[in-house]
Amino acid sequence: MKQEKLKFVLRGTLIHAPAVGVVEILENALVAVDNRGQISAVTSPGSPDYAALEQAATQAGKLERLAPQEYLLPGLVDTHVHAPQWPQLGKALDRPLDEWLQQYTFPLEARYADAEFAERIYQHLVHTLIANGTTTALYYATIHLESSVRLAEICLEQGQRALVGKVAMDNPDQCPEYYRDASAGQALEDTERFLEQVPDMPGNADGLVRPVITPRFIPACTDELLRGLGELAQRSGCHVQTHCSEGDWEHGYVLERHGKTDTCSLDDFGLLTARTVLAHCDFINESDMGIIKGAQTGISHCPLSNLYFANAVFPARQALDRGLQVGLGTDIAGGANPGILHNCQMAVTASRAREDGVNPDLPPATRGTPGTRIDFREAFWMATAGGGEALGLKVGKFVKDYAFDAIVVDTQAPDSNLIVREDLDEGDDILQKIIYNADRSNIKRVWVQGKLIKS
Amino acid sequence: MKQEKLKFVLRGTLIHAPAVGVVEILENALVAVDNRGQISAVTSPGSPDYAALEQAATQAGKLERLAPQEYLLPGLVDTHVHAPQWPQLGKALDRPLDEWLQQYTFPLEARYADAEFAERIYQHLVHTLIANGTTTALYYATIHLESSVRLAEICLEQGQRALVGKVAMDNPDQCPEYYRDASAGQALEDTERFLEQVPDMPGNADGLVRPVITPRFIPACTDELLRGLGELAQRSGCHVQTHCSEGDWEHGYVLERHGKTDTCSLDDFGLLTARTVLAHCDFINESDMGIIKGAQTGISHCPLSNLYFANAVFPARQALDRGLQVGLGTDIAGGANPGILHNCQMAVTASRAREDGVNPDLPPATRGTPGTRIDFREAFWMATAGGGEALGLKVGKFVKDYAFDAIVVDTQAPDSNLIVREDLDEGDDILQKIIYNADRSNIKRVWVQGKLIKS
């Protein structure tokens, strides 16, 4: 097989997390990207191949240098986005979950029957996520086939790596009449059509955008639908996403209806695969963790929405220590911030609340749970390589044969709250500062599969 | 006494919190500002004086109209900033408090003996806070007289309303030799000089910038110093700031050393006045609350640093319900974000963690503390009028005779994550969205005392 040709070589400081809790900083490194958009080499000064690569790239006019205040990071991976909820970002967070769903969310999602409405909102959402450095996103769309396909097309047009699901929800007991699939059969048929149409979209031969089997969550689906979607998952090998043990109500509902946890129930329906991502998993127990690990299923940790709608914080430390595949999710719009860097800090913050506890009336010994904190290194892992792992995609670190999905963070952008000073900051201090204060104004360039999509 | 002359009149939509938990939105309102920078009138269409004021302002060429997507909010009040820690924003948050203080913070603060270093950092800090909409800030400087005065001058030059304290800390048991006042006497003398110099700064006749008596916290001060500063507070009538019952260690230290809580101890030293602001107060008890209320002392709630260095979350709901004067503080750099709007959402988020709890292994009934949440309305109160009340300043709402300290939030700023749509959002939804997603790019204009300082 012939060597793919060199597309470009970047020289600059790279920061990535090659393993959980490990931050690697490579100064003046070279990253070579081939014509397929894959990383063909990563090398540092002193390596035997460094000078040759630099010389070859220079001669071919393909060497690009980052400025000293610029850092190359892996593109950010958002493993849980409800695309139709975008206009609701930051709204109604003071309402109880039931009201939030029935009075705000479902009526809003129902509007995506209107293709023109969907077009405007989805264009703006995908543009905004890219601007915030999200190179891969796992989206819930709505029950509507047409606008769900349109979301997939928009991701492809804007160049974002995306996994998109037409939502399946047919349970009349839990879903309003104006917003649910007409029947399990209809939901399955629409899902199958969606699974056919997305890979066939013009320009999608390389599978940049993929379809996802998406039972909303167990309460919203009949057993017939869950069974059918499980069979489809086994047959098609497609990705699957759903919510799992998110909050007290939902977790209790499934225990009551199926006599077992979400994890066991989803597993029994054939919905736990190596290409499944379970959002939240806040109330999974030891046994659930074992099942999820055995199935090589991914988890989307959504720290911000944990603190609003989940009644507890996902045990991130424990899950990472057990070797589960955990990525981060914004959970737009249950989570009110579209930035995965922001969700990195929230993952740390939420874990600090777990470790120390929050109630000053309790004595320190019983207030928190020792050993449950994570730090910015683990959060950064989840935001990048961990998300890639959860999705089964080779993205999220600078390693040969991984896709070149990357962002440049400019620490000296004007109008930014980030303060990095050469004389005071070094090493992973800089990454921590980026996580805490970089915003979209600092995200200067974004590539997906070697293609520049923000500059 | 003659009527002050009209400086300008703004017409547009105003949003403010005239009382705890109450958001008032005045569409097409007029705010008249006089030559002293005070609000001379606030009126809405339909009021008898509206047409006359509009006509008078138009004829005088003094009517300015906000665009439909612009909202006028009170300027934001930050009641707790460690100015010298600015370069440390977002750094070392993964370190234990002791290491954070001894290895990072104290060595950094010691550098402000260097006036040139102080100059660069303080200019950048004050500029950044203004850019984020902070019109009033209560600052800790360092132990150094010269650079502390310089901070006060910089605030005045940049036009920010500020209260600045030269830090007093003389206890050899708790403060490193390289960074403490030489003696209680020296600290008192320097504080007195600071109290004389700040009011006398050229251009400060109206008291835009004021000096603050600033014992760092009880552990850092000898009783001799605390006694002297208390006498100075009583004699001078100046503002006072210190930390109070922030975390387990500090709270326990004071119980051990003085046999009483921080609140009682500070009160006994004469440091609890109507012009005192106590940072944190996480571990104050019912009796402490009564003492603080009786003294009309303010509290600075710092939600972000609560979750990193305080071992618990301040009981904001309880304090507001008891009628205490509570403002918000960024606690830079124990809190890693310079924006008070961001700290509004963190105040809500932290209170949600308190109400629901965070540990999924506990049953719902014992996981959290019912009735402890606040929502964005209370957070916004604390960020504006509550902060003003805590400081004893007439700022933070649009009321006649209050200072015109205000910001314009542009909800359609390019490169913003804020999504406000006329057809979907109305009323205080818009405020909630602003709190959750406006950043400095949305803060288009900033006035302090009627003077435009960002545009």
HADDOCK unambig.tbl for C-alpha pairs under 7 A between the chains (distance, minus, plus):
assign (segid A and resid 87 and name CA) (segid B and resid 419 and name CA) 6.36 0.50 0.50
assign (segid A and resid 89 and name CA) (segid B and resid 433 and name CA) 6.94 0.50 0.50
assign (segid A and resid 90 and name CA) (segid B and resid 432 and name CA) 6.14 0.50 0.50
assign (segid A and resid 90 and name CA) (segid B and resid 433 and name CA) 4.53 0.50 0.50
assign (segid A and resid 90 and name CA) (segid B and resid 436 and name CA) 5.34 0.50 0.50
assign (segid A and resid 90 and name CA) (segid B and resid 437 and name CA) 6.95 0.50 0.50
assign (segid A and resid 91 and name CA) (segid B and resid 429 and name CA) 5.73 0.50 0.50
assign (segid A and resid 91 and name CA) (segid B and resid 432 and name CA) 6.08 0.50 0.50
assign (segid A and resid 91 and name CA) (segid B and resid 433 and name CA) 5.77 0.50 0.50
assign (segid A and resid 92 and name CA) (segid B and resid 429 and name CA) 6.96 0.50 0.50
assign (segid A and resid 94 and name CA) (segid B and resid 375 and name CA) 6.06 0.50 0.50
assign (segid A and resid 128 and name CA) (segid B and resid 417 and name CA) 6.81 0.50 0.50
assign (segid A and resid 282 and name CA) (segid B and resid 360 and name CA) 6.68 0.50 0.50
assign (segid A and resid 283 and name CA) (segid B and resid 360 and name CA) 5.80 0.50 0.50
assign (segid A and resid 307 and name CA) (segid B and resid 349 and name CA) 6.39 0.50 0.50
assign (segid A and resid 307 and name CA) (segid B and resid 352 and name CA) 6.23 0.50 0.50
assign (segid A and resid 307 and name CA) (segid B and resid 353 and name CA) 5.85 0.50 0.50
assign (segid A and resid 308 and name CA) (segid B and resid 352 and name CA) 6.42 0.50 0.50
assign (segid A and resid 311 and name CA) (segid B and resid 356 and name CA) 5.17 0.50 0.50
assign (segid A and resid 311 and name CA) (segid B and resid 357 and name CA) 6.65 0.50 0.50
assign (segid A and resid 311 and name CA) (segid B and resid 358 and name CA) 6.75 0.50 0.50
assign (segid A and resid 312 and name CA) (segid B and resid 356 and name CA) 6.85 0.50 0.50
assign (segid A and resid 312 and name CA) (segid B and resid 357 and name CA) 6.05 0.50 0.50
assign (segid A and resid 312 and name CA) (segid B and resid 358 and name CA) 4.05 0.50 0.50
assign (segid A and resid 312 and name CA) (segid B and resid 359 and name CA) 5.50 0.50 0.50
assign (segid A and resid 312 and name CA) (segid B and resid 360 and name CA) 5.22 0.50 0.50
assign (segid A and resid 313 and name CA) (segid B and resid 358 and name CA) 5.04 0.50 0.50
assign (segid A and resid 313 and name CA) (segid B and resid 359 and name CA) 6.27 0.50 0.50
assign (segid A and resid 313 and name CA) (segid B and resid 360 and name CA) 6.63 0.50 0.50
assign (segid A and resid 336 and name CA) (segid B and resid 436 and name CA) 6.52 0.50 0.50
assign (segid A and resid 337 and name CA) (segid B and resid 437 and name CA) 6.81 0.50 0.50
assign (segid A and resid 349 and name CA) (segid B and resid 307 and name CA) 6.39 0.50 0.50
assign (segid A and resid 352 and name CA) (segid B and resid 307 and name CA) 6.22 0.50 0.50
assign (segid A and resid 352 and name CA) (segid B and resid 308 and name CA) 6.43 0.50 0.50
assign (segid A and resid 353 and name CA) (segid B and resid 307 and name CA) 5.84 0.50 0.50
assign (segid A and resid 354 and name CA) (segid B and resid 358 and name CA) 5.81 0.50 0.50
assign (segid A and resid 354 and name CA) (segid B and resid 359 and name CA) 6.29 0.50 0.50
assign (segid A and resid 356 and name CA) (segid B and resid 311 and name CA) 5.17 0.50 0.50
assign (segid A and resid 356 and name CA) (segid B and resid 312 and name CA) 6.85 0.50 0.50
assign (segid A and resid 357 and name CA) (segid B and resid 311 and name CA) 6.66 0.50 0.50
assign (segid A and resid 357 and name CA) (segid B and resid 312 and name CA) 6.08 0.50 0.50
assign (segid A and resid 358 and name CA) (segid B and resid 311 and name CA) 6.76 0.50 0.50
assign (segid A and resid 358 and name CA) (segid B and resid 312 and name CA) 4.08 0.50 0.50
assign (segid A and resid 358 and name CA) (segid B and resid 313 and name CA) 5.05 0.50 0.50
assign (segid A and resid 358 and name CA) (segid B and resid 354 and name CA) 5.82 0.50 0.50
assign (segid A and resid 359 and name CA) (segid B and resid 312 and name CA) 5.53 0.50 0.50
assign (segid A and resid 359 and name CA) (segid B and resid 313 and name CA) 6.28 0.50 0.50
assign (segid A and resid 359 and name CA) (segid B and resid 354 and name CA) 6.29 0.50 0.50
assign (segid A and resid 360 and name CA) (segid B and resid 282 and name CA) 6.68 0.50 0.50
assign (segid A and resid 360 and name CA) (segid B and resid 283 and name CA) 5.81 0.50 0.50
assign (segid A and resid 360 and name CA) (segid B and resid 312 and name CA) 5.23 0.50 0.50
assign (segid A and resid 360 and name CA) (segid B and resid 313 and name CA) 6.64 0.50 0.50
assign (segid A and resid 375 and name CA) (segid B and resid 94 and name CA) 6.06 0.50 0.50
assign (segid A and resid 417 and name CA) (segid B and resid 128 and name CA) 6.82 0.50 0.50
assign (segid A and resid 419 and name CA) (segid B and resid 87 and name CA) 6.36 0.50 0.50
assign (segid A and resid 429 and name CA) (segid B and resid 91 and name CA) 5.73 0.50 0.50
assign (segid A and resid 429 and name CA) (segid B and resid 92 and name CA) 6.96 0.50 0.50
assign (segid A and resid 432 and name CA) (segid B and resid 90 and name CA) 6.15 0.50 0.50
assign (segid A and resid 432 and name CA) (segid B and resid 91 and name CA) 6.09 0.50 0.50
assign (segid A and resid 433 and name CA) (segid B and resid 89 and name CA) 6.94 0.50 0.50
assign (segid A and resid 433 and name CA) (segid B and resid 90 and name CA) 4.55 0.50 0.50
assign (segid A and resid 433 and name CA) (segid B and resid 91 and name CA) 5.78 0.50 0.50
assign (segid A and resid 436 and name CA) (segid B and resid 90 and name CA) 5.33 0.50 0.50
assign (segid A and resid 436 and name CA) (segid B and resid 336 and name CA) 6.52 0.50 0.50
assign (segid A and resid 437 and name CA) (segid B and resid 90 and name CA) 6.95 0.50 0.50
assign (segid A and resid 437 and name CA) (segid B and resid 337 and name CA) 6.81 0.50 0.50
